[in-house]
């Protein structure tokens, strides 16, 4: 539940409403405790039920586009789709080699995007973040340090990662991020109350190119464009980590053709706040 209106500078807070799976998990834990107290001989069954529940929640972590653990924006709202909008999103930056060239390519094709930035990297390259904002793109939250075990953190660790990035990105960009994407796309069952406290909405993707691991730009482009439609959220990486056999960052090899195909299909890339809230902030 939204508690105050959308504001590009001041925080927007949400009341956390646990997903049905989380509510069922709470109830199961309570029932297991009661059962163990009332019928101690049956405690192995209670323990097995709790263990099974934890196993189920663990499996849900590896289903990035699912809504089992809470709201998950994997497509743009219907109104944005009717406007023929899509959203290009870039994770893991800013990168001093790649991000400025991504910005130039987007400018060349009159496209806007959302950059899910790592707080610590933004602090290292603040001018790149400011330039992205100046050119009309949005800066969103991708955690403070991009830990590969982010989904295994307890509540305190999750809060630290999300809040520190939120503060760092707001200080640099002049706008508090409105959206969050977990590192590696793995979402902890404990994450939602942290996001609600920070006024963040969780985002996954409609389609991704796997440009973070694939060195073949043709395959990456095919994954992104096969069946592409208005309302899609596309995920790439403004990172130099993965390169083509010729040494070019994969995202830079893919992006020109991707932008051309979007234009040919009559699709317009806009930042997430523009698609979801009607303004870029």
Secondary structure, 3 states (H helix, E strand, C coil): CECCCCCCCCCCCECCCCCHHHHHHHHHHHHHHHHHHHCHHHHHHHHHHHHHHHHHHHHHHCCCCCCCCCCCECECCHHHHHCCEEEEEEECCCCCCCHHHHHHHHHHCCCCEEEEECHHHHHHCHHHHHHHHHCCCEEEECCCCCCCCHHHCCHHHHHHHHHHHHHHHHHHHCCCCCEECCHHHCCCCCHHHHHHHHCCEEECCCEECCCCCCCCHHHHHHHHHCCCCCCEEEEEECCCCCECCCCCEHHHHHHHHHHHHHHHCCCEECCHHHHHHCCCC
